[in-house]
């Protein structure tokens, strides 16, 4: 496997500028096809079902088991694509998508969701898009003059809803949490946490939360967020 990797790497390094431009444009074309199809046929659903060209709405389609815990009625594909739009230079679509997310995406569906997936794809997507928007503003992008950290507070709304998953003896998070929040600013006792004992969770699940919540603390200075993240960071690195 390593040998094949070296061979492939050498082929990439040895590509002509013409080939690199061709594959760059092909990549952009493929992304545009997928993203445009989602927006045209699936939004505001979480996913596009490619064969039927319809949006997958959790609860309306046949259950796929645990994989459906990725879906939370929060336009998952749109949020997950935000920073990719910026990276690929699709700034008009990036600005439009940010506005849609700020105005339309909510986290109040009464669903049990995967903490890991919500963290890496939704919380991470919002934070990545914020950093991209911030950088573009610093570079003088006039189309983002209006942006004032709205994505950070959207991310904080989700982050607060995920926090009850960390109410464990170790501080390591459970795999699932019920997303609906019946109180607007505090961590409510009515949250229902579901999942196996945290020690059975993967390192990826644990450490990606550390990364996201550390950034959330820096951006919002919300002490509660820092407390949970810091607890399981210390636990992880001391065992």
Phi, psi and omega in degrees: 000316180298321180298316179297323179298316179297318180297314179297320180296318178296323179294322178293314180299325183275003180292146176285160177301326179297316178294319179299317179295322179298311182288329174298312180294325179294319177298315179297319179298316180295318179296314180301320180298312181294314184291315180297320179297318178299311183295323182284323191244343187239322183306136011266015177298165182287323185222158171263131172269109193293331182283318181268349183056044176232160177283142175271114178249120182300130182101340178261333181259165176301132183297140175255015180079218185301331183298332180287348177289352171290331186272134183223017184061039178231037176049055188308312183297322179297309181297318182294339184264353188305304184291334177295321176302317180293315181299322182277000176081015179273068192291321178301313179293325178299312180296315179299316181296319177301314181297320178297314181298314181299319186276331194241333186281131177230167182234029188260009178294139182275076185227150170274122184239158177284123179296318181299309183293319178297325180290308187284329187260325183261301177300314178296322178296319179293317180293317179299319179293323177298312181296323178294315179297319179298316180295317179296321177298317179298330180274004175092018180292109185291333181291351179241018179300330183285341190288128182227055174067024181300327180292331178297317183283334171293318178295322180296324178300315177291317181303319178294327180288333180276340186306322181302339177296341181267003178282069182231168182294333182261341188089351176283138190282149167290166184281336188223153175212150175276125194280337186293134180247121181265004173228140192281330188236350184242166175279109188279148178288347183280355175300144175245120180264134182228145175141176180283169179301137188306330182297346177274358184280157182281159176298325180298317179299318183289309190283331176292327174294321178302314182298310184294315185287333174295317177294323179298321178295315181299320185279329186247338183059032176276115187295324181301316180301314181297320183302313181294314181297317183294322181301307185280342172294314179297318180299313184298315185277356179252006181235000000 
